[in-house]
Amino acid sequence: MVHGDDKGLVLPPKVAPIQVIIIPIYYSDEDKEKLQRIREVIDMEIRPYLQGDGGDLHIVGLEQNYLQVHYQGACGSCPSSLTGTLSGIQYLVQRIDPNLEVVAV
């Protein structure tokens, strides 16, 4: 098996062991504004506490009424991140849009 592109580049698996497909995600202006507001709230009210414990949070995306987040660092393996912290994020996000549900991915 080899990896290649449309311009003729061919790489053996030892050089390129991982295949990646990038799929662009387009957001409406309303969703872009909503994501910006969510980022601001998380940056001010959640992220400092996560970083203080050696972790962080990445907003993966917004799909329909689901805000996808990914815990990083120490937060990725902490049981309270999937209960307490996620509930807190859910509460803050629903102040922006009551129909949003936060899911950890």
N, C-alpha and C positions, 0 to 999 in steps of 0.2 A: 504494500500500500504506500502511496506517496501523496503529498499535499501539494496543491498547485493553485494558481490563480488564472484569470482570464487572459493574462498577458504572456503566458508561457513559463512563468517561474514554477519550478518543480523542486520540492524539498523532500528528502527521505524522512521517515518518522523519527530517526535519532536526532535530526536537526530541528524538526518541528513536531514534537510529540503530542501537542495539544491542538485540536481543531476548535476554532471559534467562529460563531456566526453572530454578526452584529445586526440587530433589528432596531431601526430608529422608531421611537415612540413620539407621536405628535400629540400635543395637548391643545385644547381650545384656550382662548384667552381667559375664559372664566376659570378653567382648571389651573392655568399658569398662575393666576392671581391667588387662587385658593392654596396652591402649593407654596407660594411665597409667604403667605400669612402663616401657614403651618410651620414652615422652616423658622420663621421669626419667633414663634411661640416656643418651639422646641429649643432653639438656640438660647433663649432667655430663661426658660423655666425648667428644662429637663437636662440638656446637655452638660451644664456645669457640674451637676451632681453625678452624672454617669462618669464624666472624665475624672472627677475627684476620687472615684473608686477604681480607676484604671480601665474604664470602658468607654464606649461611645455608641452612637446610633446613626445609622445611615438611612435616609429615606430612599427606598428603591423606586417607588413610583405610585401613581394613582390610577387605578383601573376601576371604572364604574364607581361604585361607592366604597371601594376598599383602598385604604392607604397601606401600602406595604412598607414595612420597616425591617431593618436587619441590625441586630445587636452585634457590636464588635468588641474585641478585647475581653476583659474580665466579664463583661455583661453577657457575652455569648454563652457562658456556661453557668451563669448564676440563676438559681431557681426563682428568685424574686423578680428577675427581669421579665419573666413570662407571666407573672401574676400582678404584683403591685405596680411596677413601673408601666407595664402595658395598660393597666387600668387607668393610671394617671394620664398617660398620653391620650387614651380614648376620651377621657373627660375633657381635656384641653381641646382636642380636635373637634369634638362635638359642639363646642362653643362657636366654632367657625362654621361647621356644617353638621347639623344634627343627624343627617343620614349617613355619615361616614362611619365605617368600621375599621379599626386598626388591626392588622394581622402581621405577626412576626414571620419572616421568611428566612 
